[in-house]
Every structure is written in C-alpha cells, then in structure tokens.
C-alpha cells in the first residue's frame, strides 16, 4: 500500500517535531515546513496527501497559503488556530476542511487526520456502487469522483465532495446539521453548526447559478438541508 504523506507546517518547531512523532507512529510519512512559503515549496517537491497548517506564521500566514493551495490542489487541509471563532471560520471559508484549536490534544488531531485521510482516499470508490447520480444538470460520477454542473467539472475539496455524495445518495431527504456532520466527518456532532454551514455555502457557490436562490442544495428551515430531486 502506498505510504501517505502529511505536510506539517507551523513556525513552532516543538509542535512540528511532536506531531512528527505521532504521525510516524501511525505510519504516515512526514514533511516539515515552518512558514506558508515553505509549505508551498514542499507541495511542489513532494507528493502530499494531507496538510496540517497553522494560521499565524511569518512570511505567509496559513490563510494565505490555503488560498494558494486551493487554486490547484484539493487535498485535505486541517488548520490549527487560536480559540477565536473568526480564525476558524476564515480558514473554512478559504478552503480548509477542518480545524483544531490551540493548544490542541495531539490525539484529537490524529483522529481528525485519520478521518480526513480516509475520506480523501476512499470516498466515491465504494465497490458495490457504480454509475452516475443525476438531478437536473447536477451529476455525480462515483467512479471518477467527479461532480459536474451542466457538463462542467466542479472542483470540490474532499469534505465538500463527501457532503455532496451523502446528500445525492439520499436525494429529496432532509438531514439535520448533526446528521450531515456525523455521516461525513464520521465523529459525534458537537457545536458543528458553523462548520457545516460554511461548507454548504462553499458548495453552493460552486454548483449554483445563484447561491442565494439555490436550485439543488436547499435548506429546510428549522430542520436541515437536502439536495432536490428533479
């Protein structure tokens, strides 16, 4: 089996070294960086499957690096930020898949790494399912892990893709935020409202002509979200 590589980027060398120990214990390859610019350079030089990226760093902060990475890559990004909600929401808005709050428990981070890596490497390749799911002009091709709108390929992050897969496999059914979080993140839902809402908004911006009047990904107020079946 191919060894999966994690890029760890933080200007605190002690944090990077500690995470390296935990990740190697789980048999991940580790590439280290200490600034956003070094992270981009590492991406150009190595095959990276997931990034753990600090928000506050010199030269280029984690949010700026996330924007640059998302211009070309859809690999999972977990940001580490202080407790302020603005940092977390900004990170998710800029394309991160998940976040941990500093100071964080390394075991919690490892659980999030495993969850994101599992989603990245397996979603869409379930052996007993094949073919295309379609509603209106929105198509999901499971084998190629592609989402298209009116024939145009839409680039989604692994988490965004996971949400679309879940909702399209259950078209017409309404799911609460907690149900979506538990199915896609594969962990208990706790204060997940902002996290799910940000991802829903980003998906709408990519698949809807007018995100404020969505055709496909709709909210049922007080209940949750669904993908409309046409």
N, C-alpha and C positions, 0 to 999 in steps of 0.2 A: 504494500500500500504506500502511496506517495506520502512523504512527510509534509505536514502542513506547517507553514511558517507564519509567525506572528511578529509584526514590527511593533516594538515598544518605544514610544517617544515621550520623553519627559526631561526637563532640564535638571531635575533632582536625580543625580547619579545613584543615590542609595535606593530610590524607588525602582529605577530601571534594573539595578542588579538584583534586588529582591524578587521582582516579577520574573526575571530570567530564571531564577532557581525554581519557582513554582511552575512556570511554563515547561521547562525542560523535564521536570518531574512527570508532567503529563505527556511527555514525548513530542512536544512541539519544538520546531526549530525557532530560534530567536535571533532577530536582527535588531540592533540597538541604535537609537538616534536621540539627540538632545536638543534639537531645535526643529521648527517646522520645515526649514530649508533642508536640513539633513534628512528628514523623513521623505521629502520628495526625491532627494538623490537616492536614498535607499530603495525606493519604489522603482526607480529607473534601472537599478543594478541587480535587484533580486526578485525572485518570484514570491510575492507576499499574498497570503490568503486572508489575513485579518490585521487590523491596526488598533492598538491601544494608544490614544493620543491625548496628551494633556492640553488644556485650553491656554493657560498662561505660560508662554515661553518666549525667549528672546529671538531676535531676527525675524521670525514669522510665527505668529501665535497659532494655536490649534484650530481656531475657527477659519482663519485664512487658508491654512493648509487643507482643511476639509473641503473648502470651496474648490481649490485647485485640483484635489484628488478626484472630486466628483465630476470634473469636466471630462475625465477619461476613464475612470475606474468605478466599478460598482461593488467592490469588496466590502465586507462589513467594517465599520468604524465604531469603536467604543471610545467615547471621550471621558476624560476624568476632569471634574470641575469642582470648585468650591460649592458651598451649600446654596448659594443664591440661585433661585429658580431661573433668573434671566440667562445665566450661563448655560443651564441645561436646555432650556427651550431654544436659545440661539443655536446651540450645537445641533439639535434635532432639525431645526429649520434649515440649517446649512448643509444637511445631508448625513449626519451621524445616525447610526442605527440604535444606539443605546448609550447609557451613561452610568458612571459611578460617581458618588460624591466623596470628595476628600475630607478627612482621611478615610480611606476605604479598607474594608476587610479583604485581604488577598483571596480568601476562599470564595467570597461573593463574586469577585472579579473573574476567578477561574470558572465559576458556574456560568457567568454571562458569556465568557469566551467560548465555552463548550456549546452553549445554546446557539449563539450566532454562527459558529463554525458548522454545526450540524445542519442548520437551516441553509447555509450557503452551499454545502456540498451535497445535500440530499433533496431539497425541495424541488418538486417537479419531475423527479425521476423515480417515482413510485412504480414498481414493476408491474402491478396489476392494472394500472391506469394508463391509458394512452389516448391519442387523438386530440381534438380541439374542442374547447368550450367556447361558446359564442353567444352574445346577446347584442342585438343591433350591430353596430360597427366595431364593438369591442371583442377581441379574440384572445384566448389564452392557449398557446401551444405547449402542452406539457413536456413533450419530448425535447423540444428545443429551448424550453424555459423562456419562451418569448411572449410578450404581450404586444398586441397591435391594435391601433385605432384607425379604422378606415384604411387598412393596409400598411400603415406606417408603424415601424417598430418603435416602441416606447421604452426608454431606458429606466429601469426601476432598481432601487437598492434591494438587497436580499430581504430586508424586513418589509419593504413596500410590496415586493413580489409575494411574500408569504401571506400578507393580508388579502391581496387580490386573489390568490389561489383559494384561500379559505372561503371568501365570500362568493367567488364564482362557482365553486363546487357546491355551494348551497344557495344558488340564485333565488331571489324572492323571499328568503327567510331573513328575519331581523335578528341581529345579535347585539347584545349589550357590549359596552366597552370592556367589562370584565371578561366576558366570554371570548372576545377577539384577542385580548391580551393573553389569556391563558392558553388559547389554541396556538397562537403564533409565536409567543415568547416561550411557551412551554414551562411556565412557572406561575405560582399564585399571583393574582392581581392584587396589588396594594398601591393605592394612590396613582393609578395608571391613566387617569383621565387626560392629563396634558400630553403624555407620551403618545397615546393612541390618536388623540385629536390632531397633533402635529403631523403624524404620518398620514392620516386621512387627508388632511389639507394638501400635503405634498403630492399624494396620488391624484387628487382632483386636478391639481394644476397641470398634471402631465396627461391625463386621459380625457378631460372635459374641455369642450369648446369654451364654455362659460362656467368656471368653477363655482360662481355664486348661484347659478341655476343648473345644478348637475343633472345630467341625463342618466348616468349609470350608477355612481356611488352616492346613495341618498341617505339622509338622516331621517329617522322617525323620532320626532321629538319626545323626550322622556323615556325612550326605550333603547334606541341604539342605531345601528347602520345596516344597510343591505345593498347589494348590487341588484338593480332592477332587471327583471326578466322580460325580454321582448319576444 
